[in-house]
């Protein structure tokens, strides 16, 4: 079930409750996962498979894909609206007038 | 805040020390187990603590323990 492109759901840790995509399977316990950060708020990191729950959806990305490729795959798959993921727009920090 | 009297043996004599009572430990809302990462402080000291020192930085931090939080999210995704 946990394979490259699989969309999972983080269950533990600060990013619990957010979706993420498996980018590379490191070994039987660890997996490289990315949101990417600007899409689902999960940064590219190594995660123990105990801390994620697989869903039935899958994105077609190749192994070790970069965050841009994963973001494009998200757009193409139109799963963003289906899973109800709100993509936070980048709010410009107000530059302090010096 | 209540005060508890404690008998302390100093060098010359036995002294009654006044020790402040602390509030009870925070408990998980579901399984009632004690919560980690939540200090047991009297309100005046709690206010001095920074936000991250008062509860863990997890969803439901300080309200649900980590196991109950995982069960919650597992139910949501199922």
Backbone of each chain as nested JSON, in Angstrom:
{
  "chains": [
    {"id": "A", "residues": [
      {"number": 1, "name": "UNK", "atoms": {"N": [0.833, -1.205, 0.0], "CA": [0.0, 0.0, 0.0], "C": [0.874, 1.264, 0.0]}},
      {"number": 2, "name": "UNK", "atoms": {"N": [1.967, 1.246, 0.796], "CA": [2.807, 2.447, 0.85], "C": [3.792, 2.354, -0.3]}},
      {"number": 3, "name": "UNK", "atoms": {"N": [3.504, 3.072, -1.403], "CA": [4.492, 3.043, -2.497], "C": [4.608, 4.45, -3.065]}},
      {"number": 4, "name": "UNK", "atoms": {"N": [5.529, 4.631, -4.015], "CA": [5.826, 5.986, -4.508], "C": [4.549, 6.553, -5.121]}},
      {"number": 5, "name": "UNK", "atoms": {"N": [4.212, 7.802, -4.759], "CA": [3.031, 8.461, -5.326], "C": [1.803, 8.29, -4.474]}},
      {"number": 6, "name": "UNK", "atoms": {"N": [1.846, 7.392, -3.51], "CA": [0.652, 7.149, -2.685], "C": [0.358, 8.385, -1.836]}},
      {"number": 7, "name": "UNK", "atoms": {"N": [-0.886, 8.793, -1.811], "CA": [-1.247, 9.941, -0.976], "C": [-1.556, 9.4, 0.411]}},
      {"number": 8, "name": "UNK", "atoms": {"N": [-0.877, 9.978, 1.41], "CA": [-1.096, 9.485, 2.786], "C": [-1.559, 10.64, 3.644]}},
      {"number": 9, "name": "UNK", "atoms": {"N": [-1.839, 10.327, 4.893], "CA": [-2.45, 11.311, 5.809], "C": [-1.616, 11.242, 7.063]}},
      {"number": 10, "name": "UNK", "atoms": {"N": [-1.019, 12.352, 7.436], "CA": [-0.148, 12.302, 8.616], "C": [-1.005, 12.207, 9.869]}},
      {"number": 11, "name": "UNK", "atoms": {"N": [-0.675, 11.244, 10.729], "CA": [-1.519, 10.996, 11.902], "C": [-0.853, 11.512, 13.166]}},
      {"number": 12, "name": "UNK", "atoms": {"N": [0.486, 11.641, 13.134], "CA": [1.157, 12.031, 14.386], "C": [1.993, 13.264, 14.135]}},
      {"number": 13, "name": "UNK", "atoms": {"N": [2.329, 13.934, 15.194], "CA": [3.27, 15.038, 15.077], "C": [2.586, 16.348, 14.757]}},
      {"number": 14, "name": "UNK", "atoms": {"N": [3.399, 17.372, 14.584], "CA": [2.907, 18.725, 14.363], "C": [2.009, 18.797, 13.132]}},
      {"number": 15, "name": "UNK", "atoms": {"N": [2.355, 17.98, 12.101], "CA": [1.618, 18.077, 10.834], "C": [0.484, 17.07, 10.795]}},
      {"number": 16, "name": "UNK", "atoms": {"N": [0.027, 16.598, 11.97], "CA": [-1.049, 15.59, 11.968], "C": [-2.282, 16.195, 11.309]}},
      {"number": 17, "name": "UNK", "atoms": {"N": [-2.986, 15.345, 10.583], "CA": [-4.22, 15.809, 9.971], "C": [-3.998, 16.398, 8.599]}},
      {"number": 18, "name": "UNK", "atoms": {"N": [-2.747, 16.339, 8.074], "CA": [-2.505, 16.91, 6.731], "C": [-2.162, 15.801, 5.754]}},
      {"number": 19, "name": "UNK", "atoms": {"N": [-2.438, 16.09, 4.457], "CA": [-2.146, 15.078, 3.446], "C": [-0.693, 15.195, 3.008]}},
      {"number": 20, "name": "UNK", "atoms": {"N": [-0.113, 14.098, 2.533], "CA": [1.253, 14.142, 2.006], "C": [1.415, 13.036, 0.977]}},
      {"number": 21, "name": "UNK", "atoms": {"N": [2.464, 13.135, 0.177], "CA": [2.671, 12.194, -0.916], "C": [3.99, 11.47, -0.679]}},
      {"number": 22, "name": "UNK", "atoms": {"N": [3.995, 10.157, -0.866], "CA": [5.218, 9.385, -0.662], "C": [6.102, 9.587, -1.886]}},
      {"number": 23, "name": "UNK", "atoms": {"N": [7.351, 9.988, -1.662], "CA": [8.252, 10.264, -2.777], "C": [9.254, 9.123, -2.927]}},
      {"number": 24, "name": "UNK", "atoms": {"N": [9.659, 8.529, -1.793], "CA": [10.644, 7.445, -1.922], "C": [10.505, 6.534, -0.702]}},
      {"number": 25, "name": "UNK", "atoms": {"N": [10.575, 5.216, -0.944], "CA": [10.504, 4.281, 0.186], "C": [11.939, 3.993, 0.603]}},
      {"number": 26, "name": "UNK", "atoms": {"N": [12.328, 4.378, 1.845], "CA": [13.726, 4.243, 2.262], "C": [13.978, 2.812, 2.726]}},
      {"number": 27, "name": "UNK", "atoms": {"N": [13.183, 2.321, 3.654], "CA": [13.277, 0.885, 4.013], "C": [11.935, 0.482, 4.589]}},
      {"number": 28, "name": "UNK", "atoms": {"N": [11.906, -0.651, 5.302], "CA": [10.583, -1.17, 5.701], "C": [9.945, -0.261, 6.747]}},
      {"number": 29, "name": "UNK", "atoms": {"N": [10.722, 0.646, 7.34], "CA": [10.126, 1.482, 8.379], "C": [9.989, 2.939, 7.975]}},
      {"number": 30, "name": "UNK", "atoms": {"N": [10.884, 3.39, 7.06], "CA": [10.922, 4.833, 6.815], "C": [10.602, 5.144, 5.368]}},
      {"number": 31, "name": "UNK", "atoms": {"N": [10.064, 6.351, 5.17], "CA": [9.618, 6.75, 3.851], "C": [9.912, 8.236, 3.716]}},
      {"number": 32, "name": "UNK", "atoms": {"N": [10.294, 8.659, 2.496], "CA": [10.495, 10.1, 2.279], "C": [9.172, 10.672, 1.785]}},
      {"number": 33, "name": "UNK", "atoms": {"N": [8.732, 11.737, 2.423], "CA": [7.385, 12.246, 2.162], "C": [7.471, 13.745, 1.914]}},
      {"number": 34, "name": "UNK", "atoms": {"N": [6.583, 14.272, 1.056], "CA": [6.542, 15.722, 0.91], "C": [5.088, 16.133, 0.709]}},
      {"number": 35, "name": "UNK", "atoms": {"N": [4.779, 17.388, 1.01], "CA": [3.397, 17.822, 0.905], "C": [3.018, 18.196, -0.518]}},
      {"number": 36, "name": "UNK", "atoms": {"N": [3.729, 19.066, -1.192], "CA": [4.814, 19.891, -0.672], "C": [4.319, 20.989, 0.255]}},
      {"number": 37, "name": "UNK", "atoms": {"N": [5.256, 21.703, 0.808], "CA": [4.951, 22.586, 1.928], "C": [3.931, 23.647, 1.522]}},
      {"number": 38, "name": "UNK", "atoms": {"N": [4.083, 24.182, 0.262], "CA": [3.166, 25.277, -0.059], "C": [1.791, 24.743, -0.445]}},
      {"number": 39, "name": "UNK", "atoms": {"N": [1.671, 23.412, -0.623], "CA": [0.348, 22.899, -1.003], "C": [-0.371, 22.383, 0.232]}},
      {"number": 40, "name": "UNK", "atoms": {"N": [0.275, 21.424, 0.946], "CA": [-0.475, 20.88, 2.084], "C": [0.201, 21.217, 3.416]}},
      {"number": 41, "name": "UNK", "atoms": {"N": [1.329, 21.895, 3.368], "CA": [1.923, 22.283, 4.646], "C": [2.784, 21.22, 5.266]}},
      {"number": 42, "name": "UNK", "atoms": {"N": [3.082, 20.136, 4.503], "CA": [3.987, 19.108, 5.038], "C": [5.293, 19.255, 4.287]}},
      {"number": 43, "name": "UNK", "atoms": {"N": [6.384, 19.501, 5.021], "CA": [7.632, 19.731, 4.288], "C": [8.263, 18.4, 3.925]}},
      {"number": 44, "name": "UNK", "atoms": {"N": [9.243, 18.455, 3.033], "CA": [9.878, 17.226, 2.527], "C": [10.704, 16.642, 3.661]}},
      {"number": 45, "name": "UNK", "atoms": {"N": [10.329, 15.442, 4.151], "CA": [11.065, 14.911, 5.313], "C": [10.926, 13.403, 5.365]}},
      {"number": 46, "name": "UNK", "atoms": {"N": [11.813, 12.795, 6.135], "CA": [11.755, 11.344, 6.327], "C": [10.731, 11.072, 7.417]}},
      {"number": 47, "name": "UNK", "atoms": {"N": [9.854, 10.118, 7.2], "CA": [8.769, 9.891, 8.164], "C": [8.653, 8.394, 8.41]}},
      {"number": 48, "name": "UNK", "atoms": {"N": [8.401, 8.039, 9.652], "CA": [8.152, 6.637, 9.979], "C": [6.76, 6.238, 9.487]}},
      {"number": 49, "name": "UNK", "atoms": {"N": [6.633, 5.024, 8.913], "CA": [5.334, 4.698, 8.307], "C": [4.268, 4.576, 9.388]}},
      {"number": 50, "name": "UNK", "atoms": {"N": [4.672, 4.432, 10.65], "CA": [3.651, 4.373, 11.706], "C": [2.931, 5.71, 11.847]}},
      {"number": 51, "name": "UNK", "atoms": {"N": [3.599, 6.796, 11.382], "CA": [3.006, 8.113, 11.605], "C": [2.154, 8.567, 10.426]}},
      {"number": 52, "name": "UNK", "atoms": {"N": [1.987, 7.68, 9.412], "CA": [1.124, 8.078, 8.296], "C": [0.108, 6.976, 8.039]}},
      {"number": 53, "name": "UNK", "atoms": {"N": [-1.042, 7.366, 7.469], "CA": [-2.074, 6.386, 7.105], "C": [-2.28, 6.504, 5.598]}},
      {"number": 54, "name": "UNK", "atoms": {"N": [-2.153, 5.41, 4.855], "CA": [-2.351, 5.513, 3.397], "C": [-3.82, 5.745, 3.056]}},
      {"number": 55, "name": "UNK", "atoms": {"N": [-4.043, 6.489, 1.958], "CA": [-5.418, 6.624, 1.465], "C": [-5.511, 5.855, 0.139]}},
      {"number": 56, "name": "UNK", "atoms": {"N": [-6.7, 5.85, -0.468], "CA": [-6.817, 5.044, -1.678], "C": [-6.358, 5.819, -2.907]}},
      {"number": 57, "name": "UNK", "atoms": {"N": [-6.007, 7.111, -2.722], "CA": [-5.633, 7.886, -3.91], "C": [-4.139, 7.758, -4.169]}},
      {"number": 58, "name": "UNK", "atoms": {"N": [-3.764, 8.021, -5.446], "CA": [-2.361, 7.892, -5.825], "C": [-2.047, 8.966, -6.854]}},
      {"number": 59, "name": "UNK", "atoms": {"N": [-0.83, 9.534, -6.786], "CA": [-0.39, 10.478, -7.824], "C": [0.667, 9.781, -8.658]}},
      {"number": 60, "name": "UNK", "atoms": {"N": [0.663, 10.026, -10.012], "CA": [1.713, 9.336, -10.793], "C": [2.928, 10.251, -10.836]}},
      {"number": 61, "name": "UNK", "atoms": {"N": [3.859, 10.003, -9.949], "CA": [5.131, 10.746, -9.978], "C": [6.234, 9.714, -9.965]}},
      {"number": 62, "name": "UNK", "atoms": {"N": [7.428, 10.109, -10.492], "CA": [8.508, 9.117, -10.471], "C": [9.209, 9.22, -9.118]}},
      {"number": 63, "name": "UNK", "atoms": {"N": [10.089, 8.244, -8.877], "CA": [10.694, 8.201, -7.553], "C": [11.567, 9.43, -7.357]}},
      {"number": 64, "name": "UNK", "atoms": {"N": [11.65, 9.902, -6.115], "CA": [12.47, 11.049, -5.76], "C": [12.11, 12.284, -6.57]}},
      {"number": 65, "name": "UNK", "atoms": {"N": [10.825, 12.464, -6.827], "CA": [10.402, 13.627, -7.627], "C": [10.622, 14.874, -6.789]}},
      {"number": 66, "name": "UNK", "atoms": {"N": [10.831, 15.988, -7.484], "CA": [11.054, 17.246, -6.736], "C": [9.705, 17.803, -6.316]}},
      {"number": 67, "name": "UNK", "atoms": {"N": [9.747, 18.809, -5.43], "CA": [8.486, 19.338, -4.9], "C": [7.641, 19.954, -6.009]}},
      {"number": 68, "name": "UNK", "atoms": {"N": [8.324, 20.599, -7.019], "CA": [7.526, 21.221, -8.095], "C": [6.754, 20.136, -8.844]}},
      {"number": 69, "name": "UNK", "atoms": {"N": [7.446, 18.999, -9.138], "CA": [6.754, 17.94, -9.892], "C": [5.556, 17.431, -9.098]}},
      {"number": 70, "name": "UNK", "atoms": {"N": [5.734, 17.31, -7.77], "CA": [4.629, 16.788, -6.966], "C": [3.487, 17.805, -6.966]}},
      {"number": 71, "name": "UNK", "atoms": {"N": [3.838, 19.105, -6.881], "CA": [2.788, 20.132, -6.876], "C": [2.027, 20.085, -8.199]}},
      {"number": 72, "name": "UNK", "atoms": {"N": [2.784, 19.915, -9.309], "CA": [2.104, 19.842, -10.617], "C": [1.192, 18.618, -10.65]}},
      {"number": 73, "name": "UNK", "atoms": {"N": [1.676, 17.512, -10.121], "CA": [0.854, 16.289, -10.149], "C": [-0.422, 16.505, -9.346]}},
      {"number": 74, "name": "UNK", "atoms": {"N": [-0.321, 17.28, -8.23], "CA": [-1.514, 17.564, -7.442], "C": [-2.534, 18.315, -8.306]}},
      {"number": 75, "name": "UNK", "atoms": {"N": [-2.01, 19.385, -9.027], "CA": [-2.95, 20.193, -9.827], "C": [-3.616, 19.297, -10.867]}},
      {"number": 76, "name": "UNK", "atoms": {"N": [-2.755, 18.477, -11.549], "CA": [-3.282, 17.667, -12.664], "C": [-4.327, 16.693, -12.13]}},
      {"number": 77, "name": "UNK", "atoms": {"N": [-4.125, 16.181, -10.928], "CA": [-4.999, 15.095, -10.469], "C": [-6.339, 15.636, -9.99]}},
      {"number": 78, "name": "UNK", "atoms": {"N": [-6.488, 16.948, -9.854], "CA": [-7.755, 17.572, -9.411], "C": [-8.232, 16.959, -8.111]}},
      {"number": 79, "name": "UNK", "atoms": {"N": [-7.271, 16.371, -7.326], "CA": [-7.678, 15.767, -6.048], "C": [-7.739, 16.827, -4.964]}},
      {"number": 80, "name": "UNK", "atoms": {"N": [-7.116, 17.997, -5.29], "CA": [-7.041, 19.016, -4.228], "C": [-8.442, 19.359, -3.744]}},
      {"number": 81, "name": "UNK", "atoms": {"N": [-9.341, 19.636, -4.727], "CA": [-10.688, 20.036, -4.289], "C": [-11.406, 18.831, -3.694]}},
      {"number": 82, "name": "UNK", "atoms": {"N": [-11.138, 17.647, -4.268], "CA": [-11.885, 16.472, -3.816], "C": [-11.558, 16.203, -2.343]}},
      {"number": 83, "name": "UNK", "atoms": {"N": [-10.277, 16.31, -1.985], "CA": [-9.913, 16.008, -0.594], "C": [-10.107, 17.226, 0.289]}},
      {"number": 84, "name": "UNK", "atoms": {"N": [-10.527, 18.342, -0.321], "CA": [-10.81, 19.508, 0.507], "C": [-9.568, 20.101, 1.118]}},
      {"number": 85, "name": "UNK", "atoms": {"N": [-8.502, 20.226, 0.292], "CA": [-7.255, 20.785, 0.83], "C": [-7.252, 22.275, 0.523]}},
      {"number": 86, "name": "UNK", "atoms": {"N": [-7.153, 23.092, 1.559], "CA": [-7.132, 24.545, 1.326], "C": [-5.671, 24.934, 1.143]}},
      {"number": 87, "name": "UNK", "atoms": {"N": [-5.322, 25.477, -0.048], "CA": [-3.931, 25.851, -0.286], "C": [-3.761, 27.279, 0.202]}},
      {"number": 88, "name": "UNK", "atoms": {"N": [-2.956, 27.458, 1.297], "CA": [-2.823, 28.814, 1.849], "C": [-2.05, 29.663, 0.848]}},
      {"number": 89, "name": "UNK", "atoms": {"N": [-2.649, 30.813, 0.494], "CA": [-1.947, 31.72, -0.428], "C": [-0.772, 32.307, 0.351]}},
      {"number": 90, "name": "UNK", "atoms": {"N": [0.317, 32.583, -0.354], "CA": [1.509, 33.159, 0.311], "C": [1.161, 34.597, 0.667]}},
      {"number": 91, "name": "UNK", "atoms": {"N": [1.011, 34.906, 2.001], "CA": [0.703, 36.312, 2.34], "C": [2.033, 37.059, 2.401]}},
      {"number": 92, "name": "UNK", "atoms": {"N": [2.098, 38.165, 1.665], "CA": [3.354, 38.945, 1.647], "C": [3.539, 39.569, 3.033]}},
      {"number": 93, "name": "UNK", "atoms": {"N": [4.758, 39.408, 3.61], "CA": [4.983, 40.026, 4.928], "C": [5.103, 41.526, 4.695]}},
      {"number": 94, "name": "UNK", "atoms": {"N": [4.432, 42.31, 5.553], "CA": [4.475, 43.768, 5.337], "C": [5.897, 44.218, 5.633]}},
      {"number": 95, "name": "UNK", "atoms": {"N": [6.559, 44.799, 4.567], "CA": [7.913, 45.289, 4.831], "C": [7.825, 46.478, 5.775]}},
      {"number": 96, "name": "UNK", "atoms": {"N": [8.69, 46.481, 6.804], "CA": [8.65, 47.625, 7.735], "C": [9.321, 48.796, 7.034]}},
      {"number": 97, "name": "UNK", "atoms": {"N": [8.639, 49.945, 7.014], "CA": [9.27, 51.106, 6.374], "C": [10.431, 51.547, 7.264]}},
      {"number": 98, "name": "UNK", "atoms": {"N": [11.618, 51.536, 6.672], "CA": [12.798, 51.891, 7.483], "C": [12.869, 53.406, 7.601]}}
    ]},
    {"id": "B", "residues": [
      {"number": 1, "name": "UNK", "atoms": {"N": [-4.918, 30.303, 46.434], "CA": [-4.24, 29.018, 46.318], "C": [-3.983, 28.55, 47.752]}},
      {"number": 2, "name": "UNK", "atoms": {"N": [-4.28, 27.277, 48.071], "CA": [-4.128, 26.781, 49.431], "C": [-2.663, 26.685, 49.794]}},
      {"number": 3, "name": "UNK", "atoms": {"N": [-2.367, 26.647, 51.07], "CA": [-0.972, 26.541, 51.509], "C": [-0.864, 25.316, 52.401]}},
      {"number": 4, "name": "UNK", "atoms": {"N": [0.205, 24.523, 52.208], "CA": [0.368, 23.295, 53.007], "C": [1.526, 23.549, 53.965]}},
      {"number": 5, "name": "UNK", "atoms": {"N": [1.385, 23.129, 55.193], "CA": [2.457, 23.375, 56.167], "C": [3.377, 22.174, 56.181]}},
      {"number": 6, "name": "UNK", "atoms": {"N": [4.7, 22.422, 56.085], "CA": [5.641, 21.313, 55.987], "C": [6.645, 21.475, 57.121]}},
      {"number": 7, "name": "UNK", "atoms": {"N": [6.932, 20.393, 57.88], "CA": [7.898, 20.49, 58.971], "C": [9.289, 20.247, 58.413]}},
      {"number": 8, "name": "UNK", "atoms": {"N": [10.193, 21.205, 58.583], "CA": [11.538, 21.069, 58.022], "C": [12.543, 21.178, 59.158]}},
      {"number": 9, "name": "UNK", "atoms": {"N": [13.529, 20.208, 59.248], "CA": [14.529, 20.28, 60.317], "C": [15.691, 21.135, 59.825]}},
      {"number": 10, "name": "UNK", "atoms": {"N": [15.829, 22.353, 60.39], "CA": [17.01, 23.164, 60.023], "C": [18.129, 22.814, 61.018]}},
      {"number": 11, "name": "UNK", "atoms": {"N": [19.248, 23.565, 60.964], "CA": [20.421, 23.214, 61.798], "C": [20.04, 23.242, 63.275]}},
      {"number": 12, "name": "UNK", "atoms": {"N": [19.287, 24.258, 63.702], "CA": [19.08, 24.373, 65.152], "C": [17.713, 23.843, 65.56]}},
      {"number": 13, "name": "UNK", "atoms": {"N": [16.664, 24.112, 64.726], "CA": [15.347, 23.704, 65.266], "C": [14.432, 23.238, 64.133]}},
      {"number": 14, "name": "UNK", "atoms": {"N": [13.262, 22.739, 64.507], "CA": [12.297, 22.296, 63.489], "C": [11.458, 23.508, 63.124]}},
      {"number": 15, "name": "UNK", "atoms": {"N": [11.323, 23.721, 61.829], "CA": [10.636, 24.934, 61.368], "C": [9.415, 24.494, 60.541]}},
      {"number": 16, "name": "UNK", "atoms": {"N": [8.329, 25.274, 60.64], "CA": [7.156, 24.954, 59.803], "C": [7.279, 25.793, 58.539]}},
      {"number": 17, "name": "UNK", "atoms": {"N": [7.408, 25.119, 57.418], "CA": [7.559, 25.86, 56.157], "C": [6.198, 25.869, 55.466]}},
      {"number": 18, "name": "UNK", "atoms": {"N": [5.894, 26.959, 54.795], "CA": [4.605, 27.024, 54.087], "C": [4.871, 26.696, 52.616]}},
      {"number": 19, "name": "UNK", "atoms": {"N": [4.237, 25.652, 52.111], "CA": [4.488, 25.238, 50.717], "C": [3.202, 25.47, 49.944]}},
      {"number": 20, "name": "UNK", "atoms": {"N": [3.307, 26.148, 48.795], "CA": [2.102, 26.451, 47.999], "C": [1.584, 25.162, 47.362]}},
      {"number": 21, "name": "UNK", "atoms": {"N": [0.259, 24.965, 47.392], "CA": [-0.3, 23.773, 46.73], "C": [-0.381, 24.064, 45.236]}},
      {"number": 22, "name": "UNK", "atoms": {"N": [-0.192, 23.011, 44.433], "CA": [-0.245, 23.217, 42.972], "C": [-1.539, 22.645, 42.434]}},
      {"number": 23, "name": "UNK", "atoms": {"N": [-2.044, 23.16, 41.264], "CA": [-3.26, 22.588, 40.683], "C": [-3.006, 21.16, 40.225]}},
      {"number": 24, "name": "UNK", "atoms": {"N": [-4.118, 20.421, 39.977], "CA": [-3.981, 19.01, 39.595], "C": [-3.387, 18.952, 38.192]}},
      {"number": 25, "name": "UNK", "atoms": {"N": [-2.817, 17.766, 37.851], "CA": [-2.159, 17.634, 36.538], "C": [-3.234, 17.596, 35.457]}},
      {"number": 26, "name": "UNK", "atoms": {"N": [-2.897, 18.139, 34.27], "CA": [-3.873, 18.186, 33.163], "C": [-4.118, 16.763, 32.676]}},
      {"number": 27, "name": "UNK", "atoms": {"N": [-5.391, 16.496, 32.283], "CA": [-5.712, 15.126, 31.867], "C": [-6.292, 15.149, 30.454]}},
      {"number": 28, "name": "UNK", "atoms": {"N": [-6.111, 14.033, 29.74], "CA": [-6.649, 13.943, 28.368], "C": [-8.159, 13.939, 28.444]}},
      {"number": 29, "name": "UNK", "atoms": {"N": [-8.8, 14.608, 27.441], "CA": [-10.256, 14.771, 27.507], "C": [-10.95, 13.44, 27.279]}},
      {"number": 30, "name": "UNK", "atoms": {"N": [-10.269, 12.472, 26.621], "CA": [-10.969, 11.24, 26.249], "C": [-10.574, 10.124, 27.201]}},
      {"number": 31, "name": "UNK", "atoms": {"N": [-9.253, 9.875, 27.296], "CA": [-8.884, 8.683, 28.074], "C": [-8.47, 9.067, 29.496]}},
      {"number": 32, "name": "UNK", "atoms": {"N": [-8.517, 10.338, 29.851], "CA": [-8.253, 10.811, 31.214], "C": [-6.85, 10.465, 31.717]}},
      {"number": 33, "name": "UNK", "atoms": {"N": [-5.942, 10.17, 30.797], "CA": [-4.565, 9.931, 31.255], "C": [-3.88, 11.279, 31.431]}},
      {"number": 34, "name": "UNK", "atoms": {"N": [-2.848, 11.357, 32.304], "CA": [-2.169, 12.644, 32.466], "C": [-1.501, 13.06, 31.176]}},
      {"number": 35, "name": "UNK", "atoms": {"N": [-1.55, 14.393, 30.889], "CA": [-0.992, 14.915, 29.643], "C": [0.475, 15.243, 29.849]}},
      {"number": 36, "name": "UNK", "atoms": {"N": [1.279, 14.953, 28.812], "CA": [2.693, 15.355, 28.856], "C": [2.807, 16.777, 28.36]}},
      {"number": 37, "name": "UNK", "atoms": {"N": [3.857, 17.465, 28.786], "CA": [4.154, 18.77, 28.2], "C": [3.287, 19.888, 28.734]}},
      {"number": 38, "name": "UNK", "atoms": {"N": [2.473, 19.613, 29.751], "CA": [1.649, 20.694, 30.315], "C": [2.117, 20.898, 31.755]}},
      {"number": 39, "name": "UNK", "atoms": {"N": [2.682, 22.083, 32.084], "CA": [3.229, 22.279, 33.427], "C": [2.111, 22.412, 34.455]}},
      {"number": 40, "name": "UNK", "atoms": {"N": [2.433, 22.034, 35.709], "CA": [1.46, 22.157, 36.804], "C": [1.84, 23.424, 37.567]}},
      {"number": 41, "name": "UNK", "atoms": {"N": [1.332, 24.545, 37.113], "CA": [1.743, 25.798, 37.753], "C": [0.525, 26.547, 38.258]}},
      {"number": 42, "name": "UNK", "atoms": {"N": [0.728, 27.382, 39.26], "CA": [-0.375, 28.219, 39.712], "C": [-0.618, 29.279, 38.643]}},
      {"number": 43, "name": "UNK", "atoms": {"N": [-1.863, 29.724, 38.472], "CA": [-2.21, 30.583, 37.33], "C": [-1.259, 31.764, 37.148]}},
      {"number": 44, "name": "UNK", "atoms": {"N": [-0.801, 32.39, 38.254], "CA": [0.025, 33.594, 38.046], "C": [1.316, 33.216, 37.335]}},
      {"number": 45, "name": "UNK", "atoms": {"N": [1.86, 32.008, 37.632], "CA": [3.122, 31.645, 36.943], "C": [2.849, 31.172, 35.537]}},
      {"number": 46, "name": "UNK", "atoms": {"N": [1.633, 30.535, 35.347], "CA": [1.323, 30.058, 33.995], "C": [1.31, 31.238, 33.018]}},
      {"number": 47, "name": "UNK", "atoms": {"N": [0.776, 32.368, 33.494], "CA": [0.66, 33.513, 32.582], "C": [2.037, 33.964, 32.122]}},
      {"number": 48, "name": "UNK", "atoms": {"N": [3.057, 33.745, 32.988], "CA": [4.396, 34.235, 32.603], "C": [5.012, 33.345, 31.537]}},
      {"number": 49, "name": "UNK", "atoms": {"N": [4.504, 32.079, 31.434], "CA": [5.153, 31.143, 30.51], "C": [4.781, 31.491, 29.08]}},
      {"number": 50, "name": "UNK", "atoms": {"N": [5.672, 31.17, 28.133], "CA": [5.354, 31.399, 26.718], "C": [4.327, 30.353, 26.296]}},
      {"number": 51, "name": "UNK", "atoms": {"N": [3.657, 30.623, 25.142], "CA": [2.585, 29.734, 24.714], "C": [3.111, 28.318, 24.522]}},
      {"number": 52, "name": "UNK", "atoms": {"N": [4.313, 28.188, 23.929], "CA": [4.787, 26.84, 23.608], "C": [5.226, 26.119, 24.876]}},
      {"number": 53, "name": "UNK", "atoms": {"N": [5.391, 26.854, 25.984], "CA": [5.791, 26.159, 27.217], "C": [4.575, 25.638, 27.955]}},
      {"number": 54, "name": "UNK", "atoms": {"N": [3.375, 26.023, 27.459], "CA": [2.184, 25.636, 28.226], "C": [1.512, 24.41, 27.655]}},
      {"number": 55, "name": "UNK", "atoms": {"N": [1.83, 24.071, 26.377], "CA": [1.188, 22.869, 25.838], "C": [2.007, 22.42, 24.641]}},
      {"number": 56, "name": "UNK", "atoms": {"N": [1.909, 21.109, 24.251], "CA": [2.689, 20.647, 23.116], "C": [2.188, 21.259, 21.82]}},
      {"number": 57, "name": "UNK", "atoms": {"N": [3.084, 21.319, 20.811], "CA": [2.772, 21.998, 19.554], "C": [2.145, 21.006, 18.577]}},
      {"number": 58, "name": "UNK", "atoms": {"N": [1.129, 20.335, 18.969], "CA": [0.452, 19.333, 18.134], "C": [-1.001, 19.749, 18.018]}},
      {"number": 59, "name": "UNK", "atoms": {"N": [-1.685, 19.3, 16.962], "CA": [-3.129, 19.539, 16.981], "C": [-3.708, 18.92, 18.261]}},
      {"number": 60, "name": "UNK", "atoms": {"N": [-4.652, 19.569, 18.881], "CA": [-5.236, 19.128, 20.161], "C": [-4.175, 19.068, 21.244]}},
      {"number": 61, "name": "UNK", "atoms": {"N": [-3.033, 19.798, 21.107], "CA": [-1.984, 19.744, 22.13], "C": [-2.536, 20.266, 23.441]}},
      {"number": 62, "name": "UNK", "atoms": {"N": [-2.32, 19.57, 24.541], "CA": [-2.824, 20.047, 25.825], "C": [-4.274, 19.708, 26.046]}},
      {"number": 63, "name": "UNK", "atoms": {"N": [-4.94, 19.088, 25.065], "CA": [-6.36, 18.709, 25.227], "C": [-6.499, 17.207, 25.099]}},
      {"number": 64, "name": "UNK", "atoms": {"N": [-5.872, 16.631, 24.033], "CA": [-5.925, 15.178, 23.876], "C": [-4.512, 14.637, 24.015]}},
      {"number": 65, "name": "UNK", "atoms": {"N": [-4.379, 13.401, 24.549], "CA": [-3.038, 12.81, 24.574], "C": [-2.705, 12.328, 23.174]}},
      {"number": 66, "name": "UNK", "atoms": {"N": [-1.426, 11.944, 22.925], "CA": [-1.028, 11.695, 21.537], "C": [-1.787, 10.49, 20.996]}},
      {"number": 67, "name": "UNK", "atoms": {"N": [-2.034, 9.469, 21.83], "CA": [-2.731, 8.286, 21.297], "C": [-4.147, 8.663, 20.865]}},
      {"number": 68, "name": "UNK", "atoms": {"N": [-4.862, 9.419, 21.734], "CA": [-6.256, 9.746, 21.383], "C": [-6.279, 10.65, 20.16]}},
      {"number": 69, "name": "UNK", "atoms": {"N": [-5.243, 11.528, 20.025], "CA": [-5.225, 12.394, 18.848], "C": [-5.081, 11.532, 17.587]}},
      {"number": 70, "name": "UNK", "atoms": {"N": [-4.166, 10.501, 17.661], "CA": [-3.996, 9.646, 16.476], "C": [-5.297, 8.915, 16.179]}},
      {"number": 71, "name": "UNK", "atoms": {"N": [-5.963, 8.387, 17.211], "CA": [-7.227, 7.675, 16.936], "C": [-8.218, 8.616, 16.254]}},
      {"number": 72, "name": "UNK", "atoms": {"N": [-8.247, 9.866, 16.739], "CA": [-9.203, 10.827, 16.159], "C": [-8.935, 10.971, 14.671]}},
      {"number": 73, "name": "UNK", "atoms": {"N": [-7.634, 11.183, 14.307], "CA": [-7.347, 11.419, 12.893], "C": [-7.539, 10.139, 12.084]}},
      {"number": 74, "name": "UNK", "atoms": {"N": [-7.289, 8.986, 12.73], "CA": [-7.512, 7.735, 11.973], "C": [-8.991, 7.585, 11.681]}},
      {"number": 75, "name": "UNK", "atoms": {"N": [-9.851, 7.991, 12.623], "CA": [-11.303, 7.877, 12.366], "C": [-11.686, 8.847, 11.26]}},
      {"number": 76, "name": "UNK", "atoms": {"N": [-11.096, 10.047, 11.283], "CA": [-11.484, 11.058, 10.303], "C": [-11.146, 10.564, 8.905]}},
      {"number": 77, "name": "UNK", "atoms": {"N": [-9.972, 9.907, 8.748], "CA": [-9.559, 9.519, 7.412], "C": [-10.296, 8.269, 6.959]}},
      {"number": 78, "name": "UNK", "atoms": {"N": [-10.74, 7.462, 7.908], "CA": [-11.356, 6.171, 7.493], "C": [-12.69, 6.443, 6.805]}}
    ]}
  ]
}
